[in-house]
Amino acid sequence: MKQILLSILMLVCVMGIKAQDLMVATLQSGDATQVFYGANAFVDAVGKANSGDLITLSAGTFNVPRIEKALRIQGSGYMDDPENGLYRTTLNYELYINLPEGSSDDFLLEGIYSDKELRVESSTPVKNFILKRCRFYRVSFSGATTENCQLEHCRISDYLIIGDKSTNFSVINSVINALRSNNENSSIVFQNTFVNDVSYDAIVTFENCILSSRYAEDYSNVRLHQNCIIKHCLALKGNMFANVWDLQNYWYSDKTTIWGADKGYSDTDLYELTDDAKKQYTDAEGKEIGIHGGHKPFSSTPSHPQIIKRDIATKTSGGKLKVDITVEAQDD
C-alpha cells in the first residue's frame, strides 16, 4: 500500500494536465521511485525495472514493451468516464510476455485496456499470473505451462486460449466472448462467468456460469465435451449439456428471459439478471449465478487506489497550495 500511495503522489504532480495529454509511469523498486513521461513511459519503466517491481500507469495510450521479467503492472482501469474526468490506460500494440528461467513466480496485470492480444509464451512454468480487471481483444496462454494462474473481472472480446499444460487455472466473474479448446489433462475452473461461445472440445469445470454458443440452430455442434463438469450452470442454447457425464444442477433458458434482451459479448454491458432470474438460478449458497454472484461480484474498478476527484487551486494562499483529492479503491 505504501508503494501505491507513493505512486499516486507522483501522479498528483501532473494532474493539472489532461490525462490524454500526458502519460506517466512510476516505477517502485524497493524504496526507490522513478518517474517516466510520455507515450514511451511504459517501455522505459520496464527497461529499468527488476523482477518483482511495481509499475503504475496513468491514463493515456502507451507504447508497449516486450516483457521478460515478472512485474506488477497496474493501470487506471479499462473503462472511460470523460464526464468525471477519468480515462483508461490503453496499450497501443500486442503485449508479449516471455518469462525466462529464474524469474519471480508472481506476475500481476491490472486495470488495462487493449484492442490487441495478450500472449504469454515462456520457457519456464508461469506461476501465480493474475490478470485482473483488464480488457483485451484476445488472450492466449497456449505457449506456456501455467500453474495457479487466474483471470478475474476481465473482458475478452475475441477468444481465450488457456492451453494444454495448465494446472489450477481459474477464470472468475468475467465476460469471455469465446473459449477455445484445451487438453483434458489440464485443470481449469470457470466460476460465475458468462461465456458467449464455448468450444465443443473445451474441457473445463464450470461453476455458477452462464454459457452460450454461436451455433444457434445446429444443436449437435454445441454440446460440451463429455469430460466437462457442470455445477449450477445455465445453458442459453438447447441441449448444450447433453453429452456431459458430471452434471450437478443445471438449467436451460434464453437470453431474453434472463436479461430482458438478446445479448452477446459487450465491453460495457453489466449482464444483470432479471429479478425472477436472480431467484430462480442460484448457486449452492443461494446466491445468483453469473458475474454478479459468488464471492467476488463483478467490478471494473481497479483494486489499487484511484484518484476519482481532484480540485487543485490555481495559485497559492499564504504560501500554501490547496489540494483536494478523493481516492477510491475496489475491495479485493
Contacts in CASP RR format, 6 or more apart in sequence:
PFRMAT RR
TARGET T0000
AUTHOR 0000-0000-0000
METHOD contacts of the structure
MODEL  1
MKQILLSILMLVCVMGIKAQDLMVATLQSGDATQVFYGANAFVDAVGKAN
SGDLITLSAGTFNVPRIEKALRIQGSGYMDDPENGLYRTTLNYELYINLP
EGSSDDFLLEGIYSDKELRVESSTPVKNFILKRCRFYRVSFSGATTENCQ
LEHCRISDYLIIGDKSTNFSVINSVINALRSNNENSSIVFQNTFVNDVSY
DAIVTFENCILSSRYAEDYSNVRLHQNCIIKHCLALKGNMFANVWDLQNY
WYSDKTTIWGADKGYSDTDLYELTDDAKKQYTDAEGKEIGIHGGHKPFSS
TPSHPQIIKRDIATKTSGGKLKVDITVEAQDD
3 28 0 8 1.000
3 30 0 8 1.000
3 54 0 8 1.000
4 54 0 8 1.000
4 56 0 8 1.000
4 74 0 8 1.000
4 304 0 8 1.000
4 305 0 8 1.000
5 305 0 8 1.000
6 26 0 8 1.000
6 28 0 8 1.000
6 33 0 8 1.000
7 26 0 8 1.000
7 28 0 8 1.000
7 33 0 8 1.000
7 54 0 8 1.000
7 56 0 8 1.000
8 56 0 8 1.000
8 305 0 8 1.000
8 307 0 8 1.000
8 327 0 8 1.000
10 24 0 8 1.000
10 26 0 8 1.000
10 33 0 8 1.000
10 35 0 8 1.000
11 24 0 8 1.000
11 26 0 8 1.000
11 56 0 8 1.000
11 58 0 8 1.000
11 307 0 8 1.000
12 307 0 8 1.000
12 310 0 8 1.000
12 323 0 8 1.000
12 325 0 8 1.000
14 22 0 8 1.000
14 24 0 8 1.000
14 37 0 8 1.000
14 58 0 8 1.000
15 307 0 8 1.000
15 310 0 8 1.000
15 312 0 8 1.000
16 312 0 8 1.000
19 58 0 8 1.000
19 59 0 8 1.000
19 60 0 8 1.000
19 76 0 8 1.000
19 85 0 8 1.000
19 86 0 8 1.000
19 87 0 8 1.000
20 59 0 8 1.000
20 60 0 8 1.000
20 61 0 8 1.000
20 87 0 8 1.000
22 37 0 8 1.000
22 38 0 8 1.000
22 58 0 8 1.000
23 37 0 8 1.000
23 38 0 8 1.000
23 39 0 8 1.000
23 41 0 8 1.000
23 42 0 8 1.000
23 57 0 8 1.000
23 58 0 8 1.000
23 59 0 8 1.000
23 60 0 8 1.000
23 61 0 8 1.000
23 62 0 8 1.000
24 35 0 8 1.000
24 36 0 8 1.000
24 37 0 8 1.000
24 38 0 8 1.000
24 41 0 8 1.000
24 57 0 8 1.000
24 58 0 8 1.000
25 35 0 8 1.000
25 36 0 8 1.000
25 37 0 8 1.000
25 41 0 8 1.000
25 42 0 8 1.000
25 44 0 8 1.000
25 45 0 8 1.000
25 55 0 8 1.000
25 56 0 8 1.000
25 57 0 8 1.000
25 58 0 8 1.000
25 62 0 8 1.000
26 33 0 8 1.000
26 34 0 8 1.000
26 35 0 8 1.000
26 36 0 8 1.000
26 45 0 8 1.000
26 55 0 8 1.000
26 56 0 8 1.000
27 33 0 8 1.000
27 34 0 8 1.000
27 35 0 8 1.000
27 36 0 8 1.000
27 45 0 8 1.000
27 48 0 8 1.000
27 49 0 8 1.000
27 53 0 8 1.000
27 54 0 8 1.000
27 55 0 8 1.000
28 53 0 8 1.000
28 54 0 8 1.000
28 55 0 8 1.000
28 56 0 8 1.000
29 48 0 8 1.000
29 49 0 8 1.000
29 50 0 8 1.000
29 53 0 8 1.000
30 53 0 8 1.000
34 45 0 8 1.000
34 48 0 8 1.000
36 42 0 8 1.000
36 44 0 8 1.000
36 45 0 8 1.000
36 48 0 8 1.000
39 61 0 8 1.000
39 62 0 8 1.000
39 63 0 8 1.000
39 92 0 8 1.000
40 62 0 8 1.000
40 63 0 8 1.000
41 57 0 8 1.000
41 62 0 8 1.000
42 55 0 8 1.000
42 57 0 8 1.000
42 62 0 8 1.000
42 63 0 8 1.000
42 64 0 8 1.000
42 65 0 8 1.000
42 91 0 8 1.000
43 62 0 8 1.000
43 63 0 8 1.000
43 64 0 8 1.000
43 65 0 8 1.000
45 55 0 8 1.000
46 55 0 8 1.000
46 65 0 8 1.000
46 67 0 8 1.000
46 69 0 8 1.000
46 71 0 8 1.000
47 65 0 8 1.000
49 55 0 8 1.000
49 69 0 8 1.000
49 71 0 8 1.000
50 69 0 8 1.000
51 69 0 8 1.000
51 70 0 8 1.000
51 71 0 8 1.000
51 103 0 8 1.000
51 104 0 8 1.000
52 69 0 8 1.000
52 70 0 8 1.000
52 71 0 8 1.000
52 72 0 8 1.000
52 104 0 8 1.000
52 106 0 8 1.000
53 71 0 8 1.000
53 72 0 8 1.000
54 71 0 8 1.000
54 72 0 8 1.000
54 73 0 8 1.000
54 74 0 8 1.000
55 71 0 8 1.000
55 72 0 8 1.000
55 73 0 8 1.000
55 74 0 8 1.000
56 74 0 8 1.000
56 75 0 8 1.000
56 304 0 8 1.000
57 73 0 8 1.000
57 74 0 8 1.000
57 75 0 8 1.000
57 76 0 8 1.000
57 89 0 8 1.000
57 112 0 8 1.000
58 75 0 8 1.000
58 76 0 8 1.000
58 89 0 8 1.000
59 76 0 8 1.000
59 86 0 8 1.000
59 87 0 8 1.000
59 88 0 8 1.000
59 89 0 8 1.000
60 76 0 8 1.000
60 87 0 8 1.000
60 88 0 8 1.000
60 89 0 8 1.000
60 90 0 8 1.000
61 90 0 8 1.000
61 91 0 8 1.000
61 92 0 8 1.000
62 89 0 8 1.000
62 90 0 8 1.000
62 91 0 8 1.000
62 92 0 8 1.000
63 92 0 8 1.000
63 93 0 8 1.000
64 91 0 8 1.000
64 92 0 8 1.000
64 93 0 8 1.000
64 94 0 8 1.000
64 95 0 8 1.000
66 96 0 8 1.000
66 98 0 8 1.000
67 95 0 8 1.000
67 96 0 8 1.000
67 97 0 8 1.000
67 98 0 8 1.000
68 97 0 8 1.000
68 98 0 8 1.000
68 99 0 8 1.000
68 100 0 8 1.000
68 103 0 8 1.000
69 99 0 8 1.000
69 100 0 8 1.000
69 103 0 8 1.000
69 104 0 8 1.000
70 99 0 8 1.000
70 103 0 8 1.000
70 104 0 8 1.000
70 105 0 8 1.000
70 106 0 8 1.000
70 107 0 8 1.000
71 107 0 8 1.000
71 108 0 8 1.000
72 106 0 8 1.000
72 107 0 8 1.000
72 108 0 8 1.000
73 108 0 8 1.000
73 109 0 8 1.000
73 110 0 8 1.000
73 112 0 8 1.000
74 108 0 8 1.000
74 110 0 8 1.000
74 111 0 8 1.000
74 302 0 8 1.000
74 304 0 8 1.000
75 89 0 8 1.000
75 110 0 8 1.000
75 111 0 8 1.000
75 112 0 8 1.000
75 302 0 8 1.000
76 86 0 8 1.000
76 87 0 8 1.000
76 88 0 8 1.000
76 89 0 8 1.000
76 111 0 8 1.000
76 302 0 8 1.000
76 306 0 8 1.000
77 88 0 8 1.000
77 89 0 8 1.000
77 110 0 8 1.000
77 111 0 8 1.000
77 112 0 8 1.000
77 113 0 8 1.000
77 133 0 8 1.000
77 134 0 8 1.000
77 300 0 8 1.000
77 301 0 8 1.000
77 302 0 8 1.000
77 306 0 8 1.000
78 88 0 8 1.000
78 89 0 8 1.000
78 111 0 8 1.000
78 112 0 8 1.000
78 113 0 8 1.000
78 133 0 8 1.000
78 134 0 8 1.000
78 135 0 8 1.000
78 155 0 8 1.000
78 300 0 8 1.000
79 88 0 8 1.000
79 113 0 8 1.000
79 268 0 8 1.000
79 300 0 8 1.000
80 86 0 8 1.000
80 87 0 8 1.000
80 88 0 8 1.000
81 87 0 8 1.000
84 308 0 8 1.000
84 309 0 8 1.000
86 306 0 8 1.000
86 308 0 8 1.000
88 111 0 8 1.000
88 113 0 8 1.000
89 111 0 8 1.000
89 112 0 8 1.000
89 113 0 8 1.000
90 112 0 8 1.000
90 113 0 8 1.000
90 114 0 8 1.000
91 112 0 8 1.000
91 113 0 8 1.000
91 114 0 8 1.000
91 116 0 8 1.000
92 116 0 8 1.000
93 116 0 8 1.000
94 116 0 8 1.000
94 117 0 8 1.000
94 118 0 8 1.000
94 119 0 8 1.000
95 114 0 8 1.000
95 116 0 8 1.000
95 117 0 8 1.000
95 118 0 8 1.000
95 119 0 8 1.000
95 136 0 8 1.000
96 119 0 8 1.000
96 121 0 8 1.000
97 107 0 8 1.000
97 118 0 8 1.000
97 119 0 8 1.000
97 120 0 8 1.000
97 121 0 8 1.000
97 122 0 8 1.000
98 120 0 8 1.000
98 121 0 8 1.000
98 122 0 8 1.000
98 123 0 8 1.000
99 107 0 8 1.000
99 122 0 8 1.000
99 123 0 8 1.000
99 124 0 8 1.000
99 126 0 8 1.000
100 122 0 8 1.000
100 123 0 8 1.000
100 124 0 8 1.000
101 123 0 8 1.000
101 124 0 8 1.000
102 124 0 8 1.000
103 124 0 8 1.000
105 127 0 8 1.000
105 128 0 8 1.000
106 127 0 8 1.000
106 128 0 8 1.000
106 129 0 8 1.000
106 130 0 8 1.000
107 126 0 8 1.000
107 128 0 8 1.000
107 129 0 8 1.000
107 130 0 8 1.000
108 130 0 8 1.000
108 132 0 8 1.000
109 118 0 8 1.000
109 130 0 8 1.000
109 131 0 8 1.000
109 132 0 8 1.000
109 134 0 8 1.000
110 130 0 8 1.000
110 131 0 8 1.000
110 132 0 8 1.000
110 133 0 8 1.000
110 134 0 8 1.000
110 302 0 8 1.000
110 303 0 8 1.000
110 304 0 8 1.000
111 132 0 8 1.000
111 133 0 8 1.000
111 134 0 8 1.000
111 302 0 8 1.000
112 134 0 8 1.000
112 135 0 8 1.000
112 136 0 8 1.000
113 134 0 8 1.000
113 135 0 8 1.000
114 134 0 8 1.000
114 135 0 8 1.000
114 136 0 8 1.000
114 137 0 8 1.000
115 137 0 8 1.000
115 157 0 8 1.000
116 136 0 8 1.000
116 137 0 8 1.000
116 138 0 8 1.000
117 136 0 8 1.000
117 137 0 8 1.000
117 138 0 8 1.000
117 139 0 8 1.000
117 140 0 8 1.000
118 131 0 8 1.000
118 134 0 8 1.000
118 136 0 8 1.000
118 138 0 8 1.000
118 139 0 8 1.000
118 140 0 8 1.000
119 139 0 8 1.000
119 140 0 8 1.000
119 143 0 8 1.000
120 126 0 8 1.000
120 129 0 8 1.000
120 140 0 8 1.000
120 141 0 8 1.000
120 143 0 8 1.000
120 144 0 8 1.000
120 146 0 8 1.000
121 143 0 8 1.000
121 144 0 8 1.000
122 143 0 8 1.000
122 144 0 8 1.000
122 145 0 8 1.000
125 144 0 8 1.000
125 145 0 8 1.000
125 146 0 8 1.000
125 147 0 8 1.000
126 141 0 8 1.000
126 144 0 8 1.000
126 145 0 8 1.000
126 146 0 8 1.000
126 147 0 8 1.000
126 149 0 8 1.000
127 146 0 8 1.000
127 147 0 8 1.000
127 148 0 8 1.000
127 149 0 8 1.000
128 147 0 8 1.000
128 148 0 8 1.000
128 149 0 8 1.000
129 146 0 8 1.000
129 149 0 8 1.000
129 150 0 8 1.000
130 149 0 8 1.000
130 150 0 8 1.000
130 152 0 8 1.000
131 139 0 8 1.000
131 150 0 8 1.000
131 151 0 8 1.000
131 152 0 8 1.000
131 154 0 8 1.000
132 150 0 8 1.000
132 151 0 8 1.000
132 152 0 8 1.000
132 153 0 8 1.000
132 154 0 8 1.000
132 302 0 8 1.000
132 303 0 8 1.000
133 152 0 8 1.000
133 153 0 8 1.000
133 154 0 8 1.000
133 299 0 8 1.000
133 300 0 8 1.000
133 301 0 8 1.000
133 302 0 8 1.000
133 303 0 8 1.000
133 330 0 8 1.000
134 154 0 8 1.000
134 155 0 8 1.000
135 154 0 8 1.000
135 155 0 8 1.000
135 156 0 8 1.000
135 157 0 8 1.000
135 267 0 8 1.000
136 154 0 8 1.000
136 155 0 8 1.000
136 156 0 8 1.000
136 157 0 8 1.000
137 156 0 8 1.000
137 157 0 8 1.000
137 158 0 8 1.000
138 156 0 8 1.000
138 157 0 8 1.000
138 158 0 8 1.000
138 159 0 8 1.000
138 160 0 8 1.000
139 151 0 8 1.000
139 154 0 8 1.000
139 156 0 8 1.000
139 160 0 8 1.000
139 161 0 8 1.000
140 160 0 8 1.000
140 161 0 8 1.000
141 149 0 8 1.000
141 161 0 8 1.000
141 162 0 8 1.000
141 163 0 8 1.000
141 166 0 8 1.000
141 169 0 8 1.000
142 161 0 8 1.000
142 162 0 8 1.000
142 163 0 8 1.000
142 164 0 8 1.000
143 163 0 8 1.000
144 165 0 8 1.000
145 165 0 8 1.000
145 166 0 8 1.000
146 162 0 8 1.000
146 163 0 8 1.000
146 165 0 8 1.000
146 166 0 8 1.000
146 167 0 8 1.000
146 169 0 8 1.000
147 166 0 8 1.000
147 167 0 8 1.000
147 168 0 8 1.000
148 167 0 8 1.000
148 168 0 8 1.000
148 169 0 8 1.000
149 166 0 8 1.000
149 168 0 8 1.000
149 169 0 8 1.000
149 170 0 8 1.000
150 169 0 8 1.000
150 170 0 8 1.000
150 171 0 8 1.000
150 172 0 8 1.000
151 160 0 8 1.000
151 170 0 8 1.000
151 171 0 8 1.000
151 172 0 8 1.000
151 174 0 8 1.000
152 171 0 8 1.000
152 172 0 8 1.000
152 173 0 8 1.000
152 174 0 8 1.000
152 296 0 8 1.000
153 172 0 8 1.000
153 173 0 8 1.000
153 174 0 8 1.000
153 296 0 8 1.000
153 298 0 8 1.000
153 299 0 8 1.000
153 300 0 8 1.000
154 171 0 8 1.000
154 174 0 8 1.000
154 175 0 8 1.000
154 176 0 8 1.000
155 174 0 8 1.000
155 175 0 8 1.000
155 176 0 8 1.000
155 267 0 8 1.000
156 174 0 8 1.000
156 175 0 8 1.000
156 176 0 8 1.000
156 177 0 8 1.000
157 177 0 8 1.000
157 265 0 8 1.000
157 267 0 8 1.000
158 177 0 8 1.000
158 178 0 8 1.000
159 176 0 8 1.000
159 177 0 8 1.000
159 178 0 8 1.000
159 179 0 8 1.000
159 180 0 8 1.000
159 197 0 8 1.000
160 171 0 8 1.000
160 176 0 8 1.000
160 178 0 8 1.000
160 179 0 8 1.000
160 180 0 8 1.000
161 180 0 8 1.000
161 182 0 8 1.000
162 169 0 8 1.000
162 182 0 8 1.000
162 186 0 8 1.000
162 188 0 8 1.000
163 182 0 8 1.000
163 183 0 8 1.000
163 186 0 8 1.000
164 182 0 8 1.000
164 183 0 8 1.000
164 185 0 8 1.000
164 186 0 8 1.000
165 183 0 8 1.000
165 186 0 8 1.000
166 182 0 8 1.000
166 186 0 8 1.000
166 187 0 8 1.000
166 188 0 8 1.000
167 186 0 8 1.000
167 187 0 8 1.000
168 187 0 8 1.000
168 189 0 8 1.000
169 186 0 8 1.000
169 187 0 8 1.000
169 188 0 8 1.000
169 189 0 8 1.000
170 188 0 8 1.000
170 189 0 8 1.000
170 190 0 8 1.000
170 191 0 8 1.000
171 188 0 8 1.000
171 189 0 8 1.000
171 190 0 8 1.000
171 191 0 8 1.000
171 193 0 8 1.000
172 191 0 8 1.000
172 192 0 8 1.000
172 193 0 8 1.000
172 296 0 8 1.000
173 191 0 8 1.000
173 192 0 8 1.000
173 193 0 8 1.000
173 290 0 8 1.000
173 291 0 8 1.000
173 292 0 8 1.000
173 293 0 8 1.000
173 294 0 8 1.000
173 296 0 8 1.000
173 297 0 8 1.000
173 298 0 8 1.000
174 193 0 8 1.000
174 194 0 8 1.000
174 291 0 8 1.000
174 298 0 8 1.000
175 193 0 8 1.000
175 194 0 8 1.000
175 196 0 8 1.000
175 265 0 8 1.000
175 266 0 8 1.000
175 271 0 8 1.000
175 291 0 8 1.000
176 193 0 8 1.000
176 194 0 8 1.000
176 195 0 8 1.000
176 196 0 8 1.000
177 196 0 8 1.000
177 197 0 8 1.000
177 265 0 8 1.000
178 195 0 8 1.000
178 196 0 8 1.000
178 197 0 8 1.000
178 198 0 8 1.000
178 199 0 8 1.000
178 214 0 8 1.000
179 190 0 8 1.000
179 195 0 8 1.000
179 197 0 8 1.000
179 198 0 8 1.000
179 199 0 8 1.000
179 202 0 8 1.000
179 204 0 8 1.000
180 199 0 8 1.000
180 202 0 8 1.000
181 199 0 8 1.000
181 201 0 8 1.000
181 202 0 8 1.000
181 203 0 8 1.000
182 188 0 8 1.000
182 202 0 8 1.000
182 203 0 8 1.000
182 204 0 8 1.000
183 203 0 8 1.000
184 203 0 8 1.000
184 225 0 8 1.000
184 227 0 8 1.000
186 203 0 8 1.000
187 205 0 8 1.000
188 203 0 8 1.000
188 204 0 8 1.000
188 205 0 8 1.000
189 204 0 8 1.000
189 205 0 8 1.000
189 206 0 8 1.000
189 207 0 8 1.000
190 204 0 8 1.000
190 205 0 8 1.000
190 206 0 8 1.000
190 207 0 8 1.000
190 209 0 8 1.000
191 207 0 8 1.000
191 208 0 8 1.000
191 209 0 8 1.000
191 294 0 8 1.000
192 207 0 8 1.000
192 208 0 8 1.000
192 209 0 8 1.000
192 289 0 8 1.000
192 290 0 8 1.000
192 291 0 8 1.000
192 292 0 8 1.000
192 293 0 8 1.000
192 294 0 8 1.000
192 296 0 8 1.000
192 298 0 8 1.000
193 206 0 8 1.000
193 209 0 8 1.000
193 210 0 8 1.000
193 290 0 8 1.000
193 291 0 8 1.000
194 209 0 8 1.000
194 210 0 8 1.000
194 211 0 8 1.000
194 212 0 8 1.000
194 271 0 8 1.000
194 290 0 8 1.000
194 291 0 8 1.000
195 209 0 8 1.000
195 210 0 8 1.000
195 211 0 8 1.000
195 212 0 8 1.000
196 212 0 8 1.000
196 214 0 8 1.000
196 264 0 8 1.000
196 265 0 8 1.000
197 212 0 8 1.000
197 213 0 8 1.000
197 214 0 8 1.000
198 211 0 8 1.000
198 212 0 8 1.000
198 213 0 8 1.000
198 222 0 8 1.000
198 224 0 8 1.000
198 240 0 8 1.000
200 221 0 8 1.000
200 222 0 8 1.000
200 223 0 8 1.000
200 224 0 8 1.000
200 225 0 8 1.000
201 225 0 8 1.000
202 224 0 8 1.000
202 225 0 8 1.000
202 228 0 8 1.000
203 225 0 8 1.000
203 227 0 8 1.000
203 228 0 8 1.000
204 228 0 8 1.000
204 229 0 8 1.000
205 228 0 8 1.000
205 229 0 8 1.000
205 231 0 8 1.000
206 228 0 8 1.000
206 229 0 8 1.000
206 230 0 8 1.000
206 231 0 8 1.000
206 233 0 8 1.000
207 231 0 8 1.000
207 232 0 8 1.000
207 233 0 8 1.000
207 283 0 8 1.000
208 231 0 8 1.000
208 232 0 8 1.000
208 233 0 8 1.000
208 283 0 8 1.000
208 287 0 8 1.000
208 289 0 8 1.000
208 290 0 8 1.000
208 293 0 8 1.000
208 294 0 8 1.000
209 233 0 8 1.000
209 234 0 8 1.000
209 289 0 8 1.000
209 290 0 8 1.000
210 233 0 8 1.000
210 234 0 8 1.000
210 236 0 8 1.000
210 258 0 8 1.000
210 271 0 8 1.000
210 289 0 8 1.000
210 290 0 8 1.000
211 224 0 8 1.000
211 233 0 8 1.000
211 234 0 8 1.000
211 235 0 8 1.000
211 236 0 8 1.000
211 240 0 8 1.000
212 235 0 8 1.000
212 236 0 8 1.000
212 237 0 8 1.000
212 255 0 8 1.000
212 264 0 8 1.000
213 221 0 8 1.000
213 222 0 8 1.000
213 236 0 8 1.000
213 237 0 8 1.000
213 240 0 8 1.000
215 221 0 8 1.000
215 222 0 8 1.000
215 237 0 8 1.000
216 237 0 8 1.000
219 237 0 8 1.000
219 238 0 8 1.000
219 239 0 8 1.000
222 237 0 8 1.000
222 238 0 8 1.000
222 239 0 8 1.000
222 240 0 8 1.000
223 239 0 8 1.000
223 240 0 8 1.000
223 241 0 8 1.000
223 242 0 8 1.000
223 243 0 8 1.000
223 244 0 8 1.000
224 230 0 8 1.000
224 240 0 8 1.000
224 241 0 8 1.000
224 243 0 8 1.000
224 244 0 8 1.000
225 243 0 8 1.000
225 244 0 8 1.000
226 243 0 8 1.000
226 244 0 8 1.000
226 245 0 8 1.000
227 245 0 8 1.000
228 244 0 8 1.000
228 246 0 8 1.000
229 244 0 8 1.000
229 246 0 8 1.000
229 248 0 8 1.000
230 241 0 8 1.000
230 244 0 8 1.000
230 246 0 8 1.000
230 247 0 8 1.000
230 248 0 8 1.000
230 250 0 8 1.000
231 248 0 8 1.000
231 249 0 8 1.000
231 284 0 8 1.000
232 248 0 8 1.000
232 249 0 8 1.000
232 250 0 8 1.000
232 281 0 8 1.000
232 282 0 8 1.000
232 283 0 8 1.000
232 284 0 8 1.000
232 289 0 8 1.000
233 241 0 8 1.000
233 249 0 8 1.000
233 250 0 8 1.000
233 251 0 8 1.000
233 289 0 8 1.000
234 250 0 8 1.000
234 251 0 8 1.000
234 252 0 8 1.000
234 253 0 8 1.000
234 258 0 8 1.000
234 281 0 8 1.000
234 289 0 8 1.000
235 241 0 8 1.000
235 250 0 8 1.000
235 251 0 8 1.000
235 252 0 8 1.000
235 253 0 8 1.000
236 252 0 8 1.000
236 253 0 8 1.000
236 254 0 8 1.000
236 255 0 8 1.000
236 258 0 8 1.000
238 252 0 8 1.000
239 252 0 8 1.000
240 252 0 8 1.000
241 247 0 8 1.000
241 250 0 8 1.000
249 284 0 8 1.000
251 280 0 8 1.000
251 281 0 8 1.000
253 277 0 8 1.000
253 281 0 8 1.000
255 261 0 8 1.000
255 262 0 8 1.000
255 263 0 8 1.000
255 264 0 8 1.000
256 262 0 8 1.000
257 274 0 8 1.000
257 277 0 8 1.000
258 273 0 8 1.000
258 274 0 8 1.000
258 277 0 8 1.000
258 281 0 8 1.000
259 271 0 8 1.000
259 272 0 8 1.000
259 273 0 8 1.000
259 274 0 8 1.000
259 277 0 8 1.000
260 274 0 8 1.000
263 269 0 8 1.000
263 271 0 8 1.000
270 291 0 8 1.000
270 292 0 8 1.000
270 298 0 8 1.000
271 290 0 8 1.000
271 291 0 8 1.000
271 292 0 8 1.000
272 292 0 8 1.000
273 281 0 8 1.000
273 288 0 8 1.000
273 290 0 8 1.000
273 292 0 8 1.000
277 288 0 8 1.000
278 288 0 8 1.000
281 288 0 8 1.000
281 289 0 8 1.000
282 288 0 8 1.000
282 289 0 8 1.000
283 289 0 8 1.000
283 293 0 8 1.000
283 294 0 8 1.000
285 294 0 8 1.000
287 293 0 8 1.000
287 294 0 8 1.000
291 297 0 8 1.000
291 298 0 8 1.000
292 298 0 8 1.000
299 330 0 8 1.000
301 328 0 8 1.000
301 329 0 8 1.000
301 330 0 8 1.000
302 329 0 8 1.000
302 330 0 8 1.000
303 329 0 8 1.000
303 330 0 8 1.000
303 331 0 8 1.000
303 332 0 8 1.000
304 329 0 8 1.000
305 327 0 8 1.000
305 328 0 8 1.000
305 329 0 8 1.000
306 327 0 8 1.000
306 328 0 8 1.000
306 329 0 8 1.000
307 325 0 8 1.000
307 326 0 8 1.000
307 327 0 8 1.000
308 326 0 8 1.000
308 327 0 8 1.000
308 328 0 8 1.000
309 324 0 8 1.000
309 325 0 8 1.000
309 326 0 8 1.000
310 323 0 8 1.000
310 324 0 8 1.000
310 325 0 8 1.000
310 326 0 8 1.000
311 322 0 8 1.000
311 323 0 8 1.000
311 324 0 8 1.000
311 325 0 8 1.000
312 321 0 8 1.000
312 322 0 8 1.000
312 323 0 8 1.000
312 324 0 8 1.000
313 321 0 8 1.000
313 322 0 8 1.000
313 323 0 8 1.000
315 321 0 8 1.000
END
